[in-house]
Amino acid sequence: MRVAVVDVGSNTIRLLVAEPTGSGVKSVLERKALVGLGAEVALSGSIPPAKIEEASAAVAAFTAEAREVGCARLSVVVASPGRQAGNATELVARLDRAAGQRVQVLSRDEEARLAWEGALSRCEGFDGSVAVCDVGGGSTQIAFGLAGHEPVWLRSIDVGSLRLTARLAPDDPPGKKAIAAAAAEVQRELDGHPIPLPMRALAVGGSARAVRKLVGKSLGESELSKAIRVLAKKPNAAVAADFGIDPLRARTMAAGAVVLAELQRRLGVPLEVVPGGLREGVALSLVAQQSAA
């Protein structure tokens, strides 16, 4: 049995086709389109018609491919663009038509919980307290709880790699002054959300995966400081070429690293970059629905 998830995020639209395994789901097919809806929201508050059409074309292509490979269930979820854009209703209506079904705008708590479920499904053999951090383009999700149980603390904060880049660090490279401004913004946003201290912290999402290519999958204070120093002064094209990163992703990496660094400082343990996350969490729910049908 195959299920499919199309995830419409601030930076990227992604397709995951997955099959159930004994402990979770495994990827069969993945696609992505870097559309950058969140940059427009950060600058003007709304998404221009051309960007809505670009997103709709990606969703139409991905849903058609999912159906062609025989997925039993398909879900199209919209993350922060569906909550933050002034014309979110227009975006969702257009995506409904493109997908040929109703899309789901995730609430803040839903987005954090699904990232938790997807991350924990790929991390067996641990039963202590854990935090899951998902730094997206337009928002950052944090979940805390005991492994093997539902999370007991969820937050989604309107600070993300693409949003920060568009507003505070648009230059290439961004430079120390812009990095300092971004760090101050992240600190202000997180100050109202004291995070419980975990035994272990997991990082999922595109920002964490990209930073891992620079400094490794364990993101402690020294690794993240190194990443920020490199990204503050190295042009995006050089980052992309040297580390095998998509050029559009390279543009938002410095801001993403700043968010990860502040999260790591507050959590007090290194962030472990793990596979799984929001899409895997949605896929798990689709598998459960199909099994119960």
matplotlib code that plots the C-alpha trace (Angstrom):
import matplotlib.pyplot as plt

x = [0.0, 1.3, 0.3, 1.4, 1.9, 2.3, 3.7, 3.3, 5.8, 7.2, 10.4, 9.7, 6.8, 7.6, 6.1, 6.6, 5.3, 5.8, 5.0, 4.4, 7.2, 7.1, 7.9, 6.9, 7.0, 9.8, 10.2, 9.4, 9.5, 10.4, 10.1, 10.6, 10.0, 11.6, 8.9, 9.6, 6.1, 7.3, 9.6, 6.7, 4.6, 7.5, 8.0, 4.4, 2.1, 0.6, 1.5, 1.5, -0.7, 2.4, 3.7, 0.2, 0.2, 3.7, 2.7, -0.5, 1.5, 3.8, 0.9, -0.9, 2.2, 2.9, -0.7, -0.9, 2.4, 1.2, -2.0, -0.1, 2.0, -1.0, -1.3, -4.2, -4.5, -3.2, -3.0, -2.0, -1.0, -0.3, 2.1, 2.8, 1.8, -1.8, -1.7, 0.5, -0.5, -3.1, -4.6, -4.3, -7.9, -7.1, -4.0, -5.9, -8.8, -6.3, -4.5, -7.8, -8.4, -4.9, -5.0, -8.5, -9.4, -9.5, -6.1, -5.5, -4.1, -2.2, -2.7, 0.4, 0.0, -0.7, 2.4, 4.6, 2.9, 3.3, 7.0, 7.3, 5.6, 7.6, 11.0, 10.3, 9.2, 12.7, 14.4, 13.9, 15.5, 15.2, 12.6, 13.7, 12.6, 13.1, 12.6, 11.9, 12.8, 11.6, 13.0, 11.0, 11.0, 8.2, 8.0, 9.7, 8.0, 9.1, 7.6, 8.6, 7.7, 8.7, 9.7, 7.0, 4.2, 2.3, 4.1, 3.1, 4.4, 4.0, 4.9, 5.0, 6.8, 6.6, 10.3, 11.9, 14.9, 13.2, 11.2, 14.4, 16.4, 13.8, 13.5, 16.9, 19.6, 19.0, 22.6, 24.9, 26.8, 24.7, 27.6, 28.1, 25.7, 22.7, 23.5, 23.5, 20.1, 18.7, 20.0, 18.4, 15.1, 15.1, 15.9, 13.0, 10.6, 11.7, 11.8, 8.1, 8.3, 10.5, 11.3, 11.4, 14.9, 15.2, 17.7, 17.9, 17.0, 16.3, 16.4, 14.3, 13.6, 15.5, 17.6, 19.0, 19.7, 21.5, 23.6, 24.5, 26.3, 28.7, 29.4, 28.0, 24.7, 25.4, 24.8, 26.3, 27.4, 30.8, 29.4, 26.7, 29.1, 31.3, 28.4, 27.3, 30.9, 31.2, 27.7, 28.1, 31.0, 30.8, 28.7, 25.6, 27.0, 30.2, 28.2, 26.0, 29.0, 31.3, 28.7, 26.3, 23.4, 20.6, 21.4, 18.0, 18.4, 21.9, 20.4, 18.5, 21.1, 22.6, 19.3, 18.4, 21.7, 20.9, 17.6, 19.1, 21.9, 19.5, 17.3, 20.4, 21.5, 18.2, 17.9, 21.3, 22.1, 23.4, 20.7, 20.9, 19.8, 17.5, 15.4, 11.7, 9.5, 6.3, 5.7, 6.5, 4.1, 1.3, 2.1, 1.8, -1.7, -2.7, -1.5, -3.5, -6.6, -6.2, -5.7, -8.8, -11.0]
y = [0.0, 3.4, 6.8, 10.2, 13.6, 17.0, 19.5, 23.2, 25.1, 28.6, 27.7, 24.3, 22.2, 18.5, 15.2, 12.1, 8.7, 6.2, 2.6, 1.3, -0.6, -2.3, 0.9, 3.7, 4.5, 4.3, 6.6, 5.2, 8.5, 12.1, 15.3, 19.0, 22.4, 25.5, 28.1, 30.5, 31.6, 32.8, 35.5, 37.3, 37.0, 38.4, 41.4, 42.4, 40.2, 38.5, 36.0, 37.4, 35.7, 34.4, 32.7, 31.2, 29.8, 28.4, 26.6, 25.3, 23.9, 22.1, 20.7, 19.5, 17.7, 16.1, 14.9, 13.5, 11.6, 10.2, 8.9, 7.4, 5.3, 3.9, 5.7, 4.5, 7.8, 11.3, 14.4, 17.9, 20.0, 23.7, 25.0, 28.6, 30.2, 29.1, 30.9, 34.0, 35.2, 38.0, 36.2, 32.7, 32.0, 32.6, 30.4, 27.5, 27.7, 27.6, 24.6, 22.8, 23.0, 22.0, 19.0, 17.9, 17.6, 19.7, 20.7, 21.0, 24.1, 22.9, 24.7, 25.6, 22.7, 20.3, 21.2, 20.8, 17.5, 16.0, 16.8, 15.2, 12.0, 11.8, 12.3, 9.9, 7.2, 7.1, 7.0, 3.8, 2.6, 5.8, 6.4, 9.7, 13.3, 14.7, 17.9, 18.0, 21.2, 21.9, 25.1, 25.9, 28.8, 30.8, 29.4, 27.2, 24.3, 22.8, 19.8, 18.3, 15.1, 11.5, 9.3, 6.8, 9.1, 12.1, 15.4, 17.5, 20.9, 22.3, 25.7, 27.2, 30.6, 32.9, 33.0, 30.9, 30.8, 32.4, 34.9, 36.1, 36.2, 38.3, 40.8, 41.0, 39.3, 39.8, 40.5, 37.9, 37.1, 38.5, 39.7, 40.0, 42.9, 41.1, 37.9, 39.9, 41.5, 38.1, 36.6, 39.4, 38.8, 35.1, 35.8, 38.2, 35.7, 32.8, 34.8, 34.4, 30.6, 29.0, 25.5, 22.5, 21.1, 17.6, 14.8, 14.7, 17.1, 16.2, 18.6, 18.0, 20.0, 21.6, 24.0, 21.3, 19.0, 21.8, 22.9, 19.2, 19.2, 21.9, 20.6, 17.1, 15.7, 16.7, 20.4, 21.6, 25.1, 24.9, 23.3, 25.9, 28.8, 27.5, 27.2, 30.8, 32.1, 30.4, 31.4, 35.1, 35.6, 33.0, 33.8, 31.7, 30.3, 29.1, 27.5, 25.7, 24.5, 23.6, 21.6, 20.3, 22.5, 23.9, 27.6, 28.7, 26.7, 28.2, 31.7, 30.9, 28.8, 31.6, 32.5, 28.9, 28.3, 31.3, 29.9, 26.4, 28.0, 29.9, 26.7, 24.7, 27.3, 27.2, 23.4, 22.9, 19.7, 19.2, 19.0, 15.7, 15.9, 13.0, 11.8, 12.1, 15.0, 16.6, 14.6, 11.3, 12.3, 12.9, 9.7, 7.8, 9.2, 8.2, 4.6, 4.5, 5.8, 3.2, 0.4, 1.4, 1.7]
z = [0.0, -1.0, 0.3, -0.9, 0.8, -1.0, 1.4, 0.4, 2.5, 2.5, 0.7, -1.0, -2.3, -1.9, -2.8, -0.7, -1.8, 1.0, 2.0, 5.5, 7.3, 10.7, 12.6, 10.3, 6.6, 3.9, 1.0, -2.5, -4.5, -3.7, -5.7, -4.9, -6.4, -4.9, -5.2, -2.3, -1.3, 2.1, 0.7, -0.9, 2.3, 4.4, 2.1, 1.1, 3.2, 0.2, -2.5, -6.1, -8.7, -10.6, -7.5, -6.8, -10.4, -9.9, -6.7, -8.3, -11.2, -8.9, -6.8, -10.0, -11.3, -7.9, -7.3, -10.8, -10.3, -7.0, -8.6, -11.5, -9.1, -7.4, -4.1, -2.0, -0.2, -0.9, 1.3, 0.3, 3.3, 3.4, 6.1, 7.1, 3.7, 4.4, 7.8, 7.1, 3.7, 3.4, 0.4, 1.9, 0.9, -2.7, -2.5, -0.9, -3.4, -6.3, -4.8, -4.3, -8.0, -8.9, -6.6, -7.6, -3.9, -0.7, 0.7, 4.4, 6.0, 9.1, 12.3, 14.3, 16.7, 13.9, 12.1, 15.2, 16.2, 12.7, 12.6, 16.1, 14.9, 11.7, 13.5, 16.3, 13.9, 12.6, 16.0, 17.9, 21.1, 23.1, 25.8, 27.5, 27.0, 23.6, 21.6, 17.9, 16.0, 12.5, 11.0, 7.9, 5.6, 7.2, 10.7, 13.3, 15.0, 18.4, 20.1, 23.5, 25.3, 26.1, 23.2, 22.5, 23.7, 22.4, 22.8, 25.8, 24.7, 21.1, 19.7, 16.2, 15.9, 12.9, 12.3, 9.5, 7.2, 4.1, 6.2, 8.0, 4.8, 2.9, 5.8, 7.4, 5.4, 1.7, 0.7, -0.8, 1.4, 4.3, 6.4, 10.1, 10.7, 9.0, 10.9, 14.2, 13.3, 12.4, 15.7, 17.7, 15.9, 16.7, 20.3, 20.6, 19.1, 21.3, 24.5, 25.1, 24.7, 27.3, 26.0, 28.3, 28.6, 26.9, 27.2, 23.5, 20.7, 17.0, 14.1, 10.9, 7.8, 4.9, 6.9, 9.2, 6.3, 4.5, 7.5, 8.1, 4.7, 6.1, 9.6, 10.1, 11.5, 15.2, 15.5, 18.7, 19.7, 17.9, 14.8, 14.4, 15.1, 12.4, 9.9, 10.7, 10.2, 6.8, 5.6, 6.7, 4.3, 1.6, -1.5, -2.1, -5.4, -3.7, -0.9, -3.4, -5.5, -2.6, -0.6, -3.2, -2.1, -4.3, -5.0, -3.8, -0.6, -0.1, -0.1, 3.1, 4.9, 7.0, 8.5, 9.0, 10.9, 13.1, 14.1, 14.8, 16.9, 19.1, 19.5, 20.4, 23.0, 24.7, 24.7, 26.1, 24.0, 20.5, 17.7, 15.9, 12.3, 11.6, 8.6, 8.9, 9.8, 8.7, 5.6, 7.3, 10.1, 7.5, 5.8, 9.0, 9.6, 6.0, 6.6, 9.9, 8.1, 5.3, 7.8, 9.7, 6.6]

ax = plt.figure().add_subplot(projection="3d")
ax.plot(x, y, z, "-o")
ax.set_aspect("equal")
plt.show()
